[in-house]
């Protein structure tokens, strides 16, 4: 029993000693500030020095690729498919043979029409001779009625020739249509029919589809609200358009890679969808390698003009739930302040702000996540590369050594 009391007393003494040491250390820290000089050193932050300049104003739109030309190939005459002359999925030139339809009956019809022409032409000289004879005899025994009949006979013979020639031309056209050729350069799909299948003129089902992929269309959609804002900014002079109103468009493919070719605006719909409140824009891109295929989804960055302002990298700004853009700056006395911007436009990977910033202001681009307004900081000038990575451009000044 006595041993237990002695052990408990020893524990209490140790606890009191440890507590006393802790209180003494806390008092020393409070008095000395935990650092030389009695103050915590300011946090180091990377900053960009703001400078107003004309900046490209861009907007990002969703889009989908579609073929520049599309043709559903159908027969214009009836018959049996004799030959399929193209390799499925291959490129063909304009005028290349695609399908061949049995032409025996069409050749026979052409020969018959040719014979009809010859027969009609044979009656014309006789009718001309009869008319000439009646004209000579009209004053010496031939009646006026016989003369008129001779003229009518000649006219009928010439009309028979014209009709026969038209029938011959029709038969020749039908014979030519037994060879189905490519209406333009493009890429073929798989054939939906095989050799030996019977097809009919102008049937509902197509034989195959031909698509031209170079160039290629990109169908974009934009909201009518943004369209109105853009027009108001252009009319007010805040946004300057290039000469001729030409608009450069760049694409980002589904895998995140940028398409190396710059496209141009082709046309825009002059109506807004009643269901989605958007209007359609069509751009055209060269596609020599066939990298873009119809049906692909893309993101298009459209250069709509230039505007005077300051660029805030997207990584250096935040947006609130109500859409307000905010960023943190370093004041003249190296303290943090937050600025809120009511209006901001997209310029590449940056926000373009026209007001609320002055030349020489210091924007915090890194390290602002852990500091609040009024906190002292040590700014280090930096730059943001194309990948959004902050790169220091100047080493911070060394802090003065503590005096003993």
C-alpha positions in Angstrom: 0.0 0.0 0.0 2.8 2.4 0.9 4.6 1.5 -2.3 1.6 2.4 -4.4 1.2 5.8 -2.7 4.9 6.6 -3.2 4.6 5.7 -7.0 1.5 7.9 -7.4 3.3 10.8 -5.7 6.2 10.4 -8.1 4.0 10.5 -11.1 2.3 13.7 -9.9 5.7 15.4 -9.4 6.8 14.5 -12.9 3.6 15.8 -14.4 4.0 19.1 -12.6 7.6 19.5 -13.7 6.6 18.8 -17.4 3.8 21.3 -17.3 6.1 23.9 -15.8 8.6 23.5 -18.6 5.8 23.7 -21.3 4.5 27.0 -19.7 8.0 28.4 -19.7 8.6 27.5 -23.3 5.2 29.0 -24.4 6.1 32.2 -22.5 9.4 32.4 -24.3 7.8 31.8 -27.7 5.2 34.5 -27.0 7.9 36.9 -26.0 10.3 36.1 -28.9 7.8 35.5 -31.7 9.3 32.1 -32.6 11.6 33.6 -35.2 14.5 36.1 -35.3 13.2 39.6 -35.0 10.0 38.5 -33.3 7.9 38.2 -36.5 7.0 35.4 -38.9 8.5 36.0 -42.4 6.0 36.9 -45.1 4.8 34.2 -47.4 6.5 34.1 -50.9 4.0 34.4 -53.8 4.5 34.4 -57.6 3.2 37.5 -59.3 2.6 38.8 -62.8 3.0 42.5 -63.5 -0.1 43.7 -65.3 0.1 45.7 -68.6 -2.8 46.8 -70.7 -2.6 45.9 -74.4 -4.8 44.8 -77.3 -5.7 41.2 -76.6 -7.4 38.6 -78.7 -11.0 37.9 -77.7 -12.1 34.3 -78.1 -15.0 32.1 -77.4 -15.1 28.3 -77.2 -18.0 26.5 -78.9 -19.0 22.9 -79.2 -19.1 21.5 -82.7 -19.5 18.4 -84.8 -17.9 17.5 -88.1 -19.9 16.8 -91.2 -18.9 16.0 -94.8 -18.3 18.8 -97.2 -20.4 17.0 -99.8 -22.5 13.9 -99.4 -24.3 11.9 -102.1 -26.5 8.9 -101.8 -25.8 6.9 -104.9 -28.9 5.5 -106.6 -29.6 3.9 -110.0 -31.5 6.0 -112.6 -32.2 2.9 -114.7 -33.5 -0.6 -113.8 -31.5 -3.7 -114.3 -29.1 -6.3 -112.8 -25.8 -5.1 -111.2 -23.1 -6.5 -113.5 -20.0 -5.1 -111.8 -18.9 -3.2 -108.7 -15.9 -1.3 -109.8 -14.7 0.4 -106.6 -13.0 -0.8 -103.4 -15.2 -0.2 -100.5 -14.0 2.5 -98.1 -11.5 3.9 -100.7 -11.1 7.2 -102.3 -12.4 7.8 -105.8 -12.0 10.6 -108.3 -14.8 12.5 -110.0 -16.1 10.4 -112.9 -14.7 7.1 -111.7 -16.9 4.1 -112.4 -18.8 2.8 -109.3 -21.4 0.3 -110.6 -22.1 -1.2 -114.0 -25.7 -2.4 -114.8 -26.4 -5.0 -117.5 -26.9 -2.9 -120.7 -28.0 -5.5 -123.3 -31.6 -4.3 -123.4 -30.5 -0.6 -123.5 -28.2 -1.3 -126.4 -31.0 -3.0 -128.3 -33.3 0.0 -127.6 -30.6 2.3 -128.9 -30.2 0.3 -132.1 -34.0 0.4 -132.6 -34.1 4.1 -132.1 -31.2 4.6 -134.6 -33.2 2.6 -137.2 -36.3 4.7 -136.6 -34.2 7.8 -137.2 -32.9 6.5 -140.5 -36.4 5.5 -141.6 -37.8 9.0 -140.8 -34.9 10.7 -142.5 -35.6 8.6 -145.6 -39.0 10.1 -146.1 -37.8 13.7 -146.1 -36.3 13.8 -149.6 -39.5 12.4 -151.1 -41.6 14.9 -149.4 -39.3 17.7 -150.5 -39.5 16.5 -154.2 -43.2 16.3 -154.1 -43.5 19.8 -152.7 -41.2 21.2 -155.5 -43.2 19.5 -158.2 -46.5 20.9 -156.8 -45.0 24.4 -156.7 -44.1 24.1 -160.4 -47.5 22.8 -161.4 -49.6 25.2 -159.3 -50.2 27.4 -162.3 -50.7 24.7 -164.9 -53.1 22.1 -163.5 -52.2 21.5 -159.9 -54.6 22.9 -157.3 -53.8 25.0 -154.3 -55.0 22.2 -152.1 -52.5 19.7 -153.5 -49.7 22.3 -152.9 -50.7 22.7 -149.2 -50.9 19.0 -148.8 -47.4 18.6 -150.1 -46.1 21.2 -147.6 -47.9 19.5 -144.7 -46.4 16.2 -145.8 -42.9 17.6 -145.7 -43.4 19.2 -142.3 -44.7 15.9 -140.9 -41.6 14.0 -142.3 -39.3 16.6 -140.7 -41.2 16.3 -137.4 -40.9 12.5 -137.6 -37.1 12.9 -137.9 -37.0 15.2 -134.9 -39.1 12.8 -132.8 -36.9 9.8 -133.8 -33.7 11.7 -133.0 -35.1 12.7 -129.6 -36.0 9.0 -128.9 -32.5 8.1 -130.0 -31.0 10.6 -127.6 -33.1 9.2 -124.7 -32.0 5.7 -125.5 -28.3 6.9 -125.5 -28.8 8.6 -122.1 -30.3 5.4 -120.6 -27.4 3.4 -122.0 -24.9 5.8 -120.4 -26.8 5.6 -117.1 -26.0 1.9 -116.9 -22.6 3.1 -115.8 -22.9 4.8 -112.4 -20.0 7.2 -111.9 -18.8 9.3 -109.0 -20.3 12.8 -109.1 -17.3 14.2 -107.2 -14.1 13.2 -105.5 -14.7 11.5 -102.1 -14.6 8.4 -100.0 -17.0 5.5 -100.5 -18.9 3.5 -97.9 -19.6 -0.2 -98.1 -21.9 -1.2 -100.9 -25.4 -2.2 -99.9 -25.9 -4.4 -103.0 -23.9 -7.2 -104.6 -23.3 -8.3 -108.2 -26.5 -10.0 -109.5 -28.9 -7.9 -107.4 -31.8 -6.3 -109.3 -32.1 -2.5 -108.9 -34.8 -0.2 -110.1 -34.7 3.4 -111.3 -34.7 6.0 -108.5 -35.3 3.4 -105.8 -35.6 4.4 -102.2 -32.5 2.5 -101.0 -29.2 3.8 -102.0 -26.4 1.6 -103.4 -23.8 3.4 -101.3 -22.8 6.8 -99.9 -20.1 9.0 -101.2 -18.6 11.7 -99.0 -16.1 14.4 -99.7 -13.9 14.9 -96.6 -11.4 17.5 -97.8 -12.3 20.2 -96.9 -14.7 19.4 -94.1 -17.4 21.3 -92.4 -17.6 21.9 -88.6 -21.1 22.8 -87.4 -20.9 24.9 -84.2 -23.7 26.2 -81.9 -23.7 29.5 -80.0 -26.3 31.0 -77.6 -28.4 33.9 -78.8 -27.5 35.8 -75.6 -23.8 35.7 -76.4 -24.5 36.8 -79.9 -26.4 39.9 -78.7 -23.5 40.7 -76.3 -21.0 40.4 -79.0 -22.9 42.6 -81.4 -23.3 45.2 -78.7 -19.6 45.2 -77.9 -18.7 45.5 -81.6 -21.2 48.4 -82.2 -19.9 50.2 -79.1 -16.3 50.0 -80.3 -15.0 47.9 -77.4 -14.2 45.0 -79.8 -12.3 45.6 -83.0 -12.8 43.2 -85.9 -10.2 42.3 -88.5 -10.4 43.8 -91.9 -13.2 42.2 -94.0 -14.6 40.6 -90.8 -12.6 37.4 -91.3 -12.7 35.0 -88.3 -10.0 32.5 -87.5 -11.1 29.3 -85.9 -9.0 26.7 -84.2 -10.1 23.2 -83.2 -9.4 20.9 -80.2 -10.0 17.3 -81.0 -11.7 14.7 -78.8 -8.3 13.5 -77.4 -7.3 17.0 -76.4 -4.9 17.6 -79.2 -5.1 20.9 -81.2 -5.8 20.5 -84.9 -2.9 22.2 -86.8 -5.0 23.8 -89.4 -6.8 27.2 -89.0 -10.3 27.3 -90.3 -12.6 30.0 -91.6 -16.2 30.9 -91.0 -18.4 29.6 -93.9 -21.9 30.7 -93.0 -24.2 31.3 -90.0 -27.9 30.7 -89.7 -30.1 33.8 -89.7 -32.5 32.2 -87.2 -32.4 31.0 -83.6 -33.7 27.6 -82.6 -37.0 27.8 -80.8 -36.1 24.8 -78.6 -32.5 25.4 -77.5 -32.1 29.2 -78.0 -29.0 28.7 -80.0 -28.0 29.5 -83.6 -25.8 27.5 -85.9 -22.4 28.5 -87.3 -20.6 26.5 -90.0 -16.8 26.6 -90.4 -14.7 25.0 -93.1 -11.3 23.3 -92.5 -8.8 21.8 -94.9 -8.5 18.1 -94.1 -5.8 16.6 -96.3 -4.9 13.8 -94.0 -8.5 12.8 -93.3 -7.9 13.3 -89.5 -11.3 14.7 -88.9 -14.2 12.4 -89.8 -17.9 13.1 -90.0 -19.6 12.8 -86.7 -16.6 13.7 -84.6 -17.2 16.1 -81.7 -14.7 19.0 -81.4 -14.3 22.2 -79.4 -13.7 25.3 -81.5 -11.9 28.4 -80.3 -13.3 31.3 -82.4 -11.3 34.6 -82.6 -14.0 37.2 -82.6 -11.8 40.3 -82.5 -9.5 42.3 -80.2 -10.1 44.4 -77.1 -8.0 46.6 -74.9 -7.5 45.0 -71.5 -5.5 42.9 -69.0 -5.1 39.2 -69.1 -5.7 37.1 -66.0 -4.6 33.5 -66.3 -7.5 31.2 -65.5 -5.4 29.4 -62.9 -5.1 32.7 -61.0 -8.8 33.5 -60.8 -11.9 32.0 -59.2 -15.6 32.3 -60.1 -18.3 32.4 -57.5 -21.7 30.7 -57.7 -23.2 33.8 -59.2 -20.5 34.1 -61.9 -18.4 36.8 -60.4 -14.7 36.6 -61.2 -12.2 37.4 -58.5 -8.4 37.4 -58.2 -5.8 38.4 -55.6 -3.3 41.2 -56.0 -0.3 42.5 -54.0 -0.7 46.1 -52.7 2.0 48.8 -52.6 2.9 47.8 -49.1 3.1 44.1 -50.1 -0.2 42.9 -48.6 -2.9 40.8 -50.2 -6.1 42.2 -51.5 -9.0 40.6 -53.5 -10.6 42.3 -56.4 -13.9 41.3 -58.0 -14.7 41.9 -61.7 -18.2 42.1 -63.0 -17.3 41.6 -66.6 -14.7 39.3 -68.0 -14.3 37.8 -71.5 -12.4 34.7 -72.6 -9.0 35.1 -74.4 -7.4 31.7 -75.0 -6.6 30.3 -71.6 -7.0 33.7 -69.9 -9.7 36.0 -68.7 -9.8 39.4 -70.4 -10.7 42.2 -68.0 -11.0 45.8 -69.2 -11.4 47.7 -65.9 -10.5 47.3 -62.2 -6.7 46.9 -62.9 -4.0 49.5 -63.6 -0.7 49.1 -65.4 2.0 47.8 -62.9 -0.5 46.1 -60.6 0.8 42.8 -59.3 -1.4 39.7 -59.8 -0.8 36.7 -57.6 -0.6 33.6 -59.8 0.6 31.0 -57.3 0.5 30.6 -53.6 -2.8 32.6 -53.1 -4.7 29.6 -52.0 -3.4 29.7 -48.5 -3.3 33.4 -47.8 -6.1 35.9 -46.9 -6.6 39.6 -47.4 -4.2 41.8 -45.5 -1.6 39.1 -45.1 2.0 40.3 -45.8 3.7 38.6 -48.7 7.0 38.6 -50.5 6.3 38.9 -54.3 8.4 37.1 -56.8 8.0 38.0 -60.5 7.1 35.1 -62.7 5.5 34.1 -66.0 2.9 31.5 -67.0 3.9 29.4 -70.0 1.6 27.9 -72.6 0.9 24.8 -70.4 -0.2 27.0 -67.5 2.9 26.3 -65.4 4.3 29.2 -63.3 8.0 29.9 -64.1 9.9 32.4 -61.9 11.8 35.1 -63.8 13.6 36.7 -60.9 15.0 35.4 -57.7 13.6 37.1 -54.5 15.8 39.5 -52.7 17.6 37.9 -49.8 16.2 38.9 -46.4 18.5 41.0 -44.2 20.4 39.0 -41.7 19.3 39.3 -38.1 21.5 41.6 -36.0 22.9 40.0 -32.9 
